């Protein structure tokens, strides 16, 4: 009960810091004179920036997930204790359907369509007990674990949007401090801090409705997205099952280069915009619950969670906003000693 009160208080503070009023924004891409490169490519440029802002929160949670170690909260108890697990993070997401760019400046679309899709990233997690902690009654406090993570980022291909990483593997690292180590009588409570990243990734969208051999395209090139996640988690083993719940915050720091190619009617003709470099960050609240089946040294774990808050403003208005709350889940197997 005490942990639930702590979690609710933390969640309220996180949410209060991330909510804010949203107002229509001006185009992020400059316009220009009629038939100039700036005017012809302004709408395509704006769609590319909106694509970046729309996808970065979803990619962020697909990387960060929920619990740093599925079904685990307190510290492991020092050497030689360790865990090794494989998990799959799945997000109930949506991908924008890139529209045919206008050539007379940015167009505000009030019902920009998206296509529902599941975004998933498999990962391998490891934790190693470094310090057992200090004895405190029937438990220990202040234990420390090293956390490692390796995320596999696959290519994603839809009808008109492609996500392609430079390399599929990215390593993350962090630590867990055990506020209370789990024992027969008390639950485990711990705080984790974990940094993960996305390999440099290019997202390319091809406009729908194109009737020419070389369709218009928008591109988010060399997207570099780094996530920082902290969690406070409680767990308790109930012989056959283990339950865990936690709350925390995610920060997504992202940078990219925006490109676009538009094929206009004469006299403008084909126009490629001058690349634009942008950087954005976002903080979201994350809360989750785990249930694990205990099979000797092996655990089969399922997790469900939700992220909300933060701000990802877009010039176009999507049928589901970029910073909408998102539900996610994880399924994994964990070996521990």
C-alpha positions in Angstrom: 0.0 0.0 0.0 2.8 2.4 0.8 4.5 1.7 -2.6 1.2 2.4 -4.3 0.9 5.8 -2.6 4.5 6.6 -3.6 3.8 5.6 -7.2 0.6 7.7 -7.4 2.4 10.7 -6.0 5.3 10.4 -8.4 2.9 9.9 -11.3 1.0 13.0 -10.4 4.2 15.1 -10.3 5.5 13.7 -13.6 2.2 14.4 -15.3 1.9 17.9 -13.9 5.3 18.7 -15.4 4.6 17.4 -18.8 1.1 18.7 -19.6 0.5 22.0 -21.3 -1.8 23.9 -23.6 -1.3 23.3 -27.4 -1.9 26.0 -29.9 -1.6 26.0 -33.7 2.0 26.5 -34.8 3.5 28.2 -37.8 5.3 26.3 -40.6 8.8 25.2 -39.6 10.0 25.5 -43.2 10.5 28.9 -44.8 8.5 29.9 -47.9 9.6 32.0 -50.8 8.6 33.6 -54.1 6.4 31.9 -56.7 8.1 28.8 -58.3 11.2 29.3 -56.0 12.8 26.3 -54.4 11.6 27.4 -51.0 8.0 27.7 -52.1 7.9 24.5 -54.1 9.4 22.4 -51.4 7.9 24.1 -48.3 4.9 21.7 -48.0 7.1 18.6 -48.5 9.6 19.9 -46.0 6.8 20.5 -43.4 5.5 17.0 -44.0 8.9 15.6 -43.3 9.3 17.6 -40.0 5.8 16.4 -39.0 6.8 12.8 -39.8 9.8 13.2 -37.6 7.7 14.7 -34.7 5.1 12.0 -35.1 7.4 9.0 -35.1 9.9 10.0 -32.5 7.6 9.4 -29.4 6.6 6.0 -30.8 10.2 4.9 -31.6 11.2 6.2 -28.2 8.8 4.0 -26.2 9.5 1.0 -28.5 13.2 1.4 -27.3 12.6 2.3 -23.7 9.8 -0.2 -22.8 8.8 -0.4 -19.2 10.7 -2.3 -16.4 14.4 -2.4 -16.9 14.4 -6.1 -16.0 11.1 -7.8 -16.6 9.5 -9.0 -13.3 12.3 -7.6 -11.2 12.4 -4.7 -8.8 15.0 -5.0 -5.9 18.7 -5.6 -6.3 20.0 -9.1 -7.0 22.1 -9.4 -3.9 25.7 -8.9 -5.2 28.0 -11.4 -6.9 27.6 -14.0 -8.3 23.9 -13.2 -8.9 22.8 -12.3 -12.4 19.9 -12.4 -14.8 19.7 -12.8 -18.6 16.5 -12.2 -20.5 15.1 -11.9 -24.0 12.1 -9.7 -24.5 9.9 -8.2 -27.3 8.5 -4.7 -26.9 5.4 -4.1 -28.9 3.7 -0.7 -29.3 0.2 -0.1 -30.5 1.3 2.7 -33.0 0.3 4.5 -36.1 2.3 5.6 -39.2 1.4 8.7 -41.2 0.3 8.3 -44.9 2.4 10.9 -46.7 0.3 13.2 -48.9 1.0 14.6 -52.3 3.0 17.8 -51.5 1.6 21.1 -52.7 4.0 23.3 -54.7 2.5 26.7 -53.6 3.6 26.6 -50.0 2.8 24.7 -46.8 -0.8 23.4 -46.6 -2.4 22.8 -43.2 -4.2 19.5 -43.3 -6.7 19.1 -40.5 -7.3 15.4 -40.9 -3.9 14.0 -41.9 -4.4 10.2 -42.2 -2.5 7.6 -40.3 -2.4 3.8 -40.6 -2.6 1.7 -37.4 0.3 -0.7 -37.0 2.3 -2.5 -34.3 5.9 -1.4 -33.9 8.1 -3.9 -32.2 11.7 -4.1 -31.1 13.3 -7.3 -29.6 15.9 -6.8 -26.9 18.3 -8.8 -24.7 18.6 -7.6 -21.1 21.2 -8.5 -18.5 21.7 -7.5 -14.9 24.7 -8.3 -12.7 24.8 -8.0 -8.9 27.7 -5.8 -7.9 27.0 -5.0 -4.2 24.8 -7.0 -1.8 23.8 -4.0 0.2 23.8 -3.4 4.0 21.9 -5.7 6.4 18.7 -4.2 7.7 16.5 -6.5 9.7 15.3 -9.4 7.5 16.5 -7.7 4.3 19.3 -5.6 2.8 19.3 -2.0 1.6 21.5 -0.1 -0.9 22.4 -3.0 -3.1 23.7 -2.1 -6.6 23.3 -3.9 -10.0 24.8 -3.2 -13.4 22.2 -3.1 -16.2 23.0 -3.9 -19.8 20.7 -4.0 -22.8 21.1 -4.8 -26.5 18.2 -3.8 -28.8 17.6 -5.1 -32.3 16.1 -2.6 -34.6 14.6 -4.3 -37.7 13.7 -2.6 -41.0 10.1 -1.6 -41.3 8.5 -1.4 -44.7 4.9 -0.3 -45.3 3.1 0.8 -48.4 4.6 4.3 -48.5 6.9 4.6 -45.4 10.2 2.8 -44.8 12.3 2.8 -41.7 15.9 1.7 -42.2 18.6 1.7 -39.5 22.3 1.9 -40.4 23.0 -1.1 -38.1 20.4 -3.3 -36.4 22.1 -3.5 -33.0 22.4 -0.9 -30.2 23.8 -1.3 -26.7 22.3 0.4 -23.6 23.6 0.6 -20.0 22.6 1.7 -16.6 22.3 0.7 -12.9 19.8 -0.3 -10.3 19.9 0.6 -6.6 17.9 -1.6 -4.3 16.0 0.4 -1.8 14.8 -2.9 -0.3 16.0 -6.4 -1.3 13.1 -8.9 -1.6 12.9 -11.5 1.1 10.3 -14.0 2.3 8.6 -11.2 4.3 9.1 -8.0 2.3 8.8 -7.0 -1.3 11.7 -5.8 -3.4 11.8 -2.1 -4.2 14.4 -0.6 -6.5 15.2 2.5 -8.6 16.7 2.0 -12.1 18.4 4.4 -14.5 19.0 3.2 -18.1 20.2 4.8 -21.3 19.3 3.2 -24.6 19.6 4.5 -28.2 18.4 4.0 -31.7 21.0 3.3 -34.4 21.1 6.1 -36.9 17.9 5.5 -38.9 16.4 6.9 -42.0 12.7 7.2 -42.5 11.5 7.8 -46.0 7.9 8.6 -47.1 6.7 8.4 -50.6 3.6 10.6 -51.5 0.4 8.8 -52.3 -1.5 9.6 -55.5 1.7 10.2 -57.5 1.2 9.7 -61.2 4.8 10.2 -62.4 7.7 7.8 -62.6 9.7 9.5 -59.8 7.2 10.3 -57.0 7.6 13.1 -54.5 9.3 12.0 -51.3 10.1 13.3 -47.9 12.9 11.9 -45.7 14.0 12.0 -42.1 17.7 11.1 -42.6 20.2 9.8 -40.0 17.7 10.1 -37.1 19.7 9.8 -33.9 17.4 9.1 -31.0 18.6 8.5 -27.4 16.4 7.6 -24.5 17.0 8.0 -20.8 14.6 6.2 -18.5 14.3 6.1 -14.7 11.9 3.8 -12.8 10.8 3.1 -9.3 9.5 -0.5 -9.1 8.2 -2.9 -6.5 7.9 -6.7 -6.9 7.0 -9.7 -4.8 7.3 -13.4 -5.5 4.2 -15.5 -4.6 5.8 -19.0 -5.1 4.3 -19.8 -8.5 4.0 -16.2 -9.7 5.8 -12.8 -9.3 4.0 -9.5 -9.6 5.7 -6.1 -10.2 4.5 -2.6 -10.9 6.4 0.6 -11.5 6.3 4.3 -12.6 8.9 6.6 -14.0 9.8 9.0 -16.7 11.3 8.7 -20.2 13.3 11.4 -22.0 13.7 11.2 -25.8 16.5 13.3 -27.3 16.5 13.3 -31.1 18.2 15.0 -34.0 17.9 14.5 -37.7 18.3 16.0 -41.2 15.2 16.7 -43.2 15.1 16.2 -47.0 12.4 16.4 -49.6 12.1 16.1 -53.4 9.2 17.6 -55.3 8.4 17.4 -59.0 6.5 20.6 -59.9 5.1 21.7 -63.2 7.2 24.0 -65.4 8.9 26.4 -65.0 9.9 25.2 -61.5 10.4 21.5 -62.5 12.1 19.1 -60.1 13.2 20.7 -56.8 15.2 19.3 -54.0 15.0 21.3 -50.8 18.1 22.5 -48.9 18.5 20.0 -46.1 17.4 21.2 -42.6 18.9 19.9 -39.4 16.6 19.9 -36.4 16.9 18.7 -32.7 14.0 18.0 -30.4 13.5 16.5 -26.9 10.4 15.1 -25.1 9.7 13.9 -21.6 6.9 11.4 -21.0 5.4 9.6 -18.0 5.6 5.8 -18.0 3.7 3.3 -15.8 3.5 -0.5 -16.1 2.7 -3.8 -14.4 4.4 -7.2 -14.8 3.2 -10.8 -14.1 5.8 -13.6 -14.2 5.4 -17.4 -14.0 8.2 -18.9 -11.9 9.8 -22.1 -13.2 12.8 -22.8 -11.0 15.5 -20.5 -12.4 13.4 -19.5 -15.4 10.6 -16.9 -15.5 8.1 -16.3 -18.3 7.0 -12.6 -18.0 4.3 -10.5 -19.5 4.1 -6.7 -19.2 1.6 -4.0 -20.1 2.2 -0.3 -19.8 1.2 3.2 -20.9 3.1 6.4 -21.7 1.5 9.8 -21.7 2.3 13.5 -21.5 5.0 15.6 -23.2 4.6 17.8 -26.2 5.3 17.0 -29.9 3.7 19.9 -31.8 2.9 19.4 -35.5 1.8 21.9 -38.2 -0.6 19.4 -39.7 -3.3 17.9 -37.5 -3.3 14.1 -37.4 -6.3 11.8 -36.7 -4.3 10.8 -33.6 -1.9 13.4 -32.2 1.8 12.8 -32.1 1.9 13.1 -28.3 -1.2 11.0 -27.7 -1.1 8.4 -24.9 0.2 5.0 -26.1 -0.2 1.5 -24.8 2.6 -1.0 -25.1 3.4 -4.5 -24.0 6.3 -6.8 -23.5 6.7 -10.6 -23.4 10.0 -12.2 -22.3 11.9 -15.1 -20.8 14.4 -14.4 -18.0 17.0 -16.7 -16.6 18.3 -15.8 -13.2 20.6 -17.0 -10.4 
